[in-house]
Amino acid sequence: MRIAMRCGHATGKILKALLLAVVPIALVIPGGEVAISQTGTATVTQAPVFTAIDLNPNGFVESWALGTSDGEQVGFGCCPVGGDLLHALLWRGNAASAVDLTPPGFTNSQAYGTCGGQQVGFGAGPVTGNHSHALLWHGSAASAVNLHPRGLEGSEARATSCNEQVGRGFTAQSGDADHALLWRGSASSVADLFPGKRFGAIALGVSGGQQVGNVNGHALLWRGSSDSAVDLHPKGFEYSEASGNFGGQQVGWGSIRGHHHALLWRGSAGSVVDLNPLAFTTSEALGTCGGQQVGRGYGPATRNAIHALLWQGSADSVVDLHAFLPSGFTHSQALHIDAAGDVVGSASTTPGPPGTLGRWATWDSPLNSNSHAILWKRNLPEPGISREQNMRC
């Protein structure tokens, strides 16, 4: 399978895009965040909890931030020299700090996760026959380690917990079905978390020796081996996916009656909590740390504009992170949160055509044009976690 990674204008499924007119009423909740209810206009009763920092580097048309840890943020940008290729990027808190991680011999690359000075993602180019190969970096393009396992046509690394990396691989022999993969720092260390099955599988999160992802439409939790798999799929949902995990919590989303609902688990299908807020049509949880969850959603509460969201374990605790962005951004999404309570994602200044939240859409949807990587830097003390309690998410 060959890949041609390009700007996200045509590759993702696009969300509904209606301009924001009124923000729901704001209520102060424990920890100083602003929760949203159903009616009224926004008010802020204290200094902003977050400062939004635009990470889009000079020379890049668009960018997306997907992971954060230890003061680092990772993602990728589009079109650095007027072309249409993606380059993996590493930031340290501002746009000027951006480092292009694209290794020699690669023309495309993307970074998805970071931990302890280590970054993971994938890339393609002449040296790989233009097939995607999972990559591990230590802060520079020249440090890239190729994690691609033998016998597979392509591979991607999607998350890291410093000691472990997870993602997917695929082969032509299996009909391009995905294999959920676990590495421990090298190509030879790879383990297939769902072997011998002709189902699509992917691992999307890893923390504390546990991995989460999706197999054949069901959210799954592993503990380092294929025989440890726990099916998290909740009753009543048609489809589910686990996107992140930390400290015994797993987050993701499920499809019910044609709409996505952000979900939170604590190790079993029966523990599921539906995070979809009232007056939201659709939501997804994509990252978690220290009892907080981040993601995105839209509905009447946002006038059907897509907004980055933060929760503290329940639907009614939702915080609209879009409120902290400068004026002009019409859509936003939050993809990861770290131990300091900082959040990364992206925001767009241009609305797109109507659509729905898309499976695997972690960067280009709903932000189909003019997307900028965003860091929501926490100004006030993070209520649920400290660096001393948990160093990395």
C-alpha positions as CSV (number, residue, x, y, z in Angstrom):
1,M,0.0,0.0,0.0
2,R,1.5,3.3,-1.0
3,I,0.6,6.5,0.7
4,A,0.6,10.1,-0.5
5,M,0.1,12.4,2.6
6,R,-1.2,15.8,1.6
7,C,-3.0,18.7,3.0
8,G,-6.2,17.8,4.7
9,H,-8.6,19.5,2.2
10,A,-9.8,16.2,0.7
11,T,-8.6,13.4,2.9
12,G,-10.8,13.8,5.9
13,K,-14.5,13.6,6.6
14,I,-15.8,17.2,7.3
15,L,-17.9,18.3,10.1
16,K,-20.9,20.7,9.9
17,A,-19.6,24.2,9.6
18,L,-21.8,27.0,10.6
19,L,-20.4,30.3,12.0
20,L,-20.5,30.7,15.7
21,A,-23.1,33.4,16.7
22,V,-23.8,32.8,20.4
23,V,-21.8,31.0,23.1
24,P,-23.7,29.2,25.8
25,I,-23.8,30.6,29.3
26,A,-20.7,30.1,31.4
27,L,-20.7,28.8,34.9
28,V,-17.7,28.7,37.3
29,I,-17.0,25.1,38.4
30,P,-14.4,23.7,40.8
31,G,-10.9,24.3,39.6
32,G,-11.8,27.6,37.9
33,E,-12.8,26.3,34.5
34,V,-15.9,27.6,32.6
35,A,-18.6,25.0,32.1
36,I,-21.3,25.5,29.5
37,S,-25.1,25.1,29.9
38,Q,-27.9,25.4,27.5
39,T,-28.9,29.0,27.0
40,G,-27.7,32.6,27.3
41,T,-24.4,34.3,26.4
42,A,-20.9,33.7,27.7
43,T,-19.5,35.5,30.7
44,V,-16.2,34.9,32.4
45,T,-16.1,35.6,36.2
46,Q,-12.3,35.4,36.6
47,A,-9.0,35.6,34.7
48,P,-8.8,33.1,31.8
49,V,-7.8,29.6,32.9
50,F,-6.0,29.1,29.5
51,T,-4.0,31.2,27.1
52,A,-4.2,30.0,23.5
53,I,-0.9,30.0,21.7
54,D,-0.8,29.7,17.9
55,L,2.0,27.2,17.0
56,N,1.8,27.5,13.2
57,P,5.4,28.1,12.1
58,N,6.6,30.6,9.5
59,G,6.6,29.1,6.1
60,F,3.8,26.6,6.8
61,V,0.4,27.0,5.4
62,E,-1.3,24.8,7.9
63,S,-0.4,22.8,11.0
64,W,-1.9,20.4,13.6
65,A,-0.8,19.6,17.2
66,L,-1.6,16.0,18.3
67,G,0.5,15.3,21.4
68,T,2.0,17.0,24.4
69,S,4.2,16.1,27.4
70,D,7.1,17.5,29.4
71,G,6.8,20.9,27.7
72,E,6.9,19.5,24.2
73,Q,4.2,19.4,21.6
74,V,4.2,17.3,18.4
75,G,2.2,17.2,15.2
76,F,2.8,18.2,11.6
77,G,2.5,21.0,9.1
78,C,1.6,21.3,5.5
79,C,3.4,22.8,2.5
80,P,6.6,24.2,4.0
81,V,8.1,25.1,0.6
82,G,5.0,25.7,-1.5
83,G,4.3,22.0,-2.0
84,D,1.6,19.7,-0.7
85,L,3.5,17.4,1.6
86,L,3.3,17.0,5.4
87,H,6.3,17.4,7.7
88,A,6.4,16.1,11.3
89,L,7.0,19.0,13.8
90,L,8.2,19.3,17.3
91,W,7.5,22.5,19.4
92,R,8.6,23.7,22.8
93,G,5.8,26.1,23.6
94,N,5.8,28.5,20.7
95,A,5.8,28.7,16.9
96,A,9.4,29.9,16.7
97,S,10.6,26.7,18.4
98,A,9.4,24.4,15.7
99,V,11.7,21.6,14.6
100,D,11.1,19.7,11.3
101,L,11.5,16.0,12.1
102,T,11.3,14.8,8.5
103,P,14.3,12.4,8.2
104,P,16.7,12.3,5.3
105,G,15.3,10.2,2.4
106,F,11.7,10.9,3.5
107,T,9.3,13.3,1.7
108,N,6.4,13.0,4.1
109,S,6.1,12.6,7.9
110,Q,3.7,13.0,10.8
111,A,4.3,13.0,14.6
112,Y,1.5,11.9,16.9
113,G,2.9,11.5,20.4
114,T,5.7,12.6,22.7
115,C,7.1,11.5,26.1
116,G,10.3,12.2,27.8
117,G,12.1,13.7,24.8
118,Q,10.9,10.9,22.6
119,Q,8.5,11.4,19.6
120,V,6.6,8.9,17.5
121,G,4.8,9.0,14.2
122,F,5.4,7.8,10.7
123,G,6.8,8.8,7.3
124,A,7.3,7.8,3.7
125,G,9.7,8.5,0.9
126,P,12.1,7.0,-1.6
127,V,13.9,5.1,1.2
128,T,10.7,3.3,2.0
129,G,9.4,2.8,-1.5
130,N,6.8,5.5,-0.6
131,H,5.2,3.1,2.0
132,S,4.5,4.5,5.5
133,H,7.0,3.4,8.1
134,A,6.5,3.9,11.9
135,L,9.2,6.2,13.3
136,L,10.7,7.1,16.7
137,W,12.7,10.3,17.2
138,H,14.7,11.9,20.0
139,G,14.3,15.5,19.1
140,S,15.8,15.8,15.6
141,A,15.3,14.5,12.1
142,A,18.7,12.8,12.2
143,S,17.7,10.8,15.3
144,A,14.9,8.9,13.6
145,V,14.7,5.2,14.3
146,N,12.7,3.1,11.8
147,L,10.3,0.9,13.7
148,H,8.8,-0.8,10.6
149,P,8.5,-4.6,11.2
150,R,9.5,-7.2,8.7
151,G,6.7,-8.8,6.7
152,L,4.4,-5.7,6.7
153,E,3.7,-3.4,3.9
154,G,3.2,-0.3,6.0
155,S,3.2,0.8,9.6
156,E,2.4,3.8,11.8
157,A,3.2,4.8,15.4
158,R,0.4,6.7,17.1
159,A,1.3,7.1,20.8
160,T,4.2,6.6,23.2
161,S,4.6,6.2,27.0
162,C,8.4,6.6,26.8
163,N,9.0,2.8,27.2
164,E,6.3,1.6,24.8
165,Q,5.0,2.8,21.5
166,V,1.7,1.7,19.8
167,G,0.1,2.0,16.4
168,R,-0.8,-0.2,13.5
169,G,0.6,-2.2,10.6
170,F,-0.9,-3.5,7.4
171,T,0.0,-6.1,4.7
172,A,-1.3,-6.7,1.2
173,Q,-1.6,-10.4,2.1
174,S,-4.3,-9.7,4.7
175,G,-6.3,-7.6,2.4
176,D,-4.9,-4.4,3.9
177,A,-6.5,-5.3,7.3
178,D,-4.8,-3.4,10.1
179,H,-2.8,-5.0,12.9
180,A,-2.7,-3.3,16.3
181,L,1.1,-3.1,17.1
182,L,3.2,-2.6,20.3
183,W,6.9,-1.7,20.2
184,R,9.5,-1.2,22.9
185,G,11.9,1.0,21.1
186,S,13.0,-1.1,18.1
187,A,11.5,-2.8,15.1
188,S,12.5,-6.2,16.4
189,S,10.6,-5.7,19.6
190,V,7.2,-5.5,17.8
191,A,4.2,-7.4,19.1
192,D,0.9,-7.9,17.3
193,L,-1.9,-7.2,19.8
194,F,-4.5,-8.9,17.6
195,P,-2.8,-11.6,15.5
196,G,-4.4,-14.1,13.2
197,K,-7.6,-12.2,12.6
198,R,-8.8,-10.7,9.3
199,F,-10.2,-7.7,11.1
200,G,-9.1,-4.1,11.1
201,A,-7.2,-3.2,14.3
202,I,-5.3,-0.2,15.6
203,A,-3.7,0.8,18.9
204,L,-4.1,4.6,19.6
205,G,-3.1,5.1,23.2
206,V,-0.6,3.7,25.7
207,S,0.2,4.4,29.3
208,G,1.3,2.4,32.4
209,G,1.6,-0.9,30.5
210,Q,-1.9,-0.6,29.1
211,Q,-2.8,0.0,25.5
212,V,-6.2,1.0,23.9
213,G,-7.6,1.1,20.4
214,N,-10.1,-0.4,18.1
215,V,-10.7,-3.9,16.6
216,N,-13.5,-4.5,14.2
217,G,-15.6,-1.6,15.5
218,H,-15.1,-2.3,19.2
219,A,-13.0,-0.3,21.6
220,L,-10.4,-2.6,23.2
221,L,-8.0,-2.4,26.2
222,W,-4.8,-4.5,26.3
223,R,-2.2,-5.1,29.0
224,G,0.8,-5.9,26.7
225,S,-0.3,-9.0,25.0
226,S,-3.0,-10.3,22.6
227,D,-4.5,-12.6,25.1
228,S,-5.1,-9.8,27.6
229,A,-7.6,-8.0,25.4
230,V,-10.7,-6.5,27.2
231,D,-13.7,-5.6,25.0
232,L,-14.9,-2.1,26.1
233,H,-17.8,-1.9,23.7
234,P,-20.9,-0.6,25.5
235,K,-24.3,-2.1,25.2
236,G,-26.6,-0.1,22.8
237,F,-23.8,1.4,20.7
238,E,-23.2,0.4,17.1
239,Y,-19.5,1.2,17.0
240,S,-16.9,2.3,19.6
241,E,-13.2,3.3,19.7
242,A,-10.8,4.0,22.5
243,S,-8.4,6.8,21.7
244,G,-6.4,7.5,24.8
245,N,-5.7,6.2,28.3
246,F,-4.0,7.2,31.6
247,G,-4.3,6.2,35.2
248,G,-6.9,3.5,34.8
249,Q,-9.1,5.6,32.6
250,Q,-9.8,5.1,28.9
251,V,-11.5,7.6,26.6
252,G,-12.9,7.5,23.2
253,W,-16.3,7.5,21.5
254,G,-19.2,5.4,20.5
255,S,-21.8,5.7,17.7
256,I,-25.4,5.5,18.9
257,R,-28.4,6.2,16.7
258,G,-26.1,7.7,14.1
259,H,-24.4,10.1,16.4
260,H,-21.0,10.0,18.1
261,H,-20.9,10.3,21.9
262,A,-17.7,10.9,23.9
263,L,-17.1,8.0,26.3
264,L,-15.1,7.4,29.4
265,W,-14.3,3.9,30.8
266,R,-12.5,2.5,33.9
267,G,-11.4,-0.9,32.6
268,S,-14.6,-2.5,31.5
269,A,-17.5,-2.1,29.2
270,G,-19.9,-1.9,32.2
271,S,-18.0,1.1,33.6
272,V,-18.8,3.4,30.7
273,V,-19.8,7.0,31.2
274,D,-21.4,8.9,28.4
275,L,-19.8,12.4,28.3
276,N,-21.9,13.8,25.6
277,P,-23.3,17.1,27.0
278,L,-26.9,18.3,26.7
279,A,-27.5,20.4,23.6
280,F,-24.6,18.7,21.8
281,T,-25.4,16.5,18.8
282,T,-22.0,14.8,18.6
283,S,-18.9,14.6,20.7
284,E,-15.7,12.6,20.9
285,A,-13.1,12.2,23.7
286,L,-9.6,11.9,22.3
287,G,-7.2,12.2,25.2
288,T,-7.0,12.0,29.0
289,C,-4.8,12.8,31.9
290,G,-5.3,13.2,35.7
291,G,-9.0,12.7,35.7
292,Q,-9.6,15.2,32.8
293,Q,-10.6,14.4,29.2
294,V,-10.3,16.4,26.0
295,G,-11.9,16.2,22.6
296,R,-14.4,17.9,20.4
297,G,-18.1,18.3,19.8
298,Y,-20.9,20.3,18.2
299,G,-24.6,20.9,18.4
300,P,-27.2,23.6,19.3
301,A,-24.9,24.7,22.2
302,T,-22.3,25.8,19.7
303,R,-24.6,26.7,16.8
304,N,-23.2,23.6,15.1
305,A,-19.6,24.9,15.0
306,I,-17.1,22.3,16.2
307,H,-15.5,23.3,19.5
308,A,-12.6,21.9,21.5
309,L,-13.9,20.5,24.8
310,L,-12.6,19.5,28.2
311,W,-14.4,17.3,30.8
312,Q,-13.7,16.2,34.4
313,G,-15.4,12.8,34.3
314,S,-19.0,13.8,33.6
315,A,-21.1,15.3,30.8
316,D,-22.2,18.3,32.9
317,S,-18.6,19.2,33.7
318,V,-17.8,20.1,30.1
319,V,-15.6,23.2,29.4
320,D,-15.7,24.9,26.0
321,L,-12.0,25.5,25.2
322,H,-13.0,27.4,22.1
323,A,-13.9,30.4,24.3
324,F,-10.2,31.0,25.0
325,L,-9.2,31.3,21.3
326,P,-8.7,34.7,19.7
327,S,-11.6,36.0,17.5
328,G,-11.7,34.7,14.0
329,F,-11.4,31.0,14.6
330,T,-14.6,29.2,13.6
331,H,-13.8,25.6,14.6
332,S,-11.5,23.9,17.1
333,Q,-10.6,20.5,18.5
334,A,-8.6,19.3,21.5
335,L,-6.5,16.1,21.0
336,H,-4.3,15.7,24.0
337,I,-3.7,16.9,27.6
338,D,-0.6,16.6,29.7
339,A,0.3,16.5,33.4
340,A,0.5,20.3,33.6
341,G,-3.1,20.6,32.3
342,D,-1.9,22.0,29.0
343,V,-4.0,21.0,26.0
344,V,-3.1,20.7,22.3
345,G,-5.2,20.6,19.2
346,S,-6.0,22.8,16.2
347,A,-8.3,25.6,15.2
348,S,-9.6,26.8,11.8
349,T,-10.5,30.2,10.5
350,T,-12.4,28.9,7.5
351,P,-15.7,26.9,7.6
352,G,-16.1,23.8,5.4
353,P,-19.0,22.0,3.8
354,P,-21.5,20.1,6.0
355,G,-20.5,16.6,7.1
356,T,-20.1,14.4,10.2
357,L,-17.3,13.6,12.6
358,G,-15.2,11.0,10.8
359,R,-13.7,7.7,12.0
360,W,-9.9,8.1,12.4
361,A,-10.3,11.9,11.8
362,T,-7.6,13.1,14.2
363,W,-6.2,16.1,12.4
364,D,-7.8,17.3,9.2
365,S,-11.5,17.1,10.1
366,P,-13.4,19.3,10.7
367,L,-10.6,21.8,10.1
368,N,-10.4,21.4,6.3
369,S,-8.5,24.6,5.6
370,N,-6.5,27.3,7.3
371,S,-5.8,25.0,10.3
372,H,-3.3,26.2,12.9
373,A,-1.8,24.0,15.7
374,I,-2.9,25.4,19.1
375,L,-1.5,25.1,22.6
376,W,-4.0,25.9,25.3
377,K,-1.5,26.9,28.1
378,R,-2.9,26.7,31.5
379,N,-2.6,29.9,33.6
380,L,-4.2,28.7,36.8
381,P,-3.2,25.7,38.9
382,E,-4.5,22.5,37.4
383,P,-7.1,21.1,39.8
384,G,-6.9,17.3,39.2
385,I,-3.2,16.5,38.9
386,S,0.3,17.7,39.7
387,R,3.6,17.0,38.1
388,E,4.7,15.3,41.4
389,Q,1.7,12.9,41.3
390,N,2.0,12.0,37.6
391,M,4.9,13.1,35.5
392,R,3.7,12.1,32.1
393,C,0.3,11.5,30.4
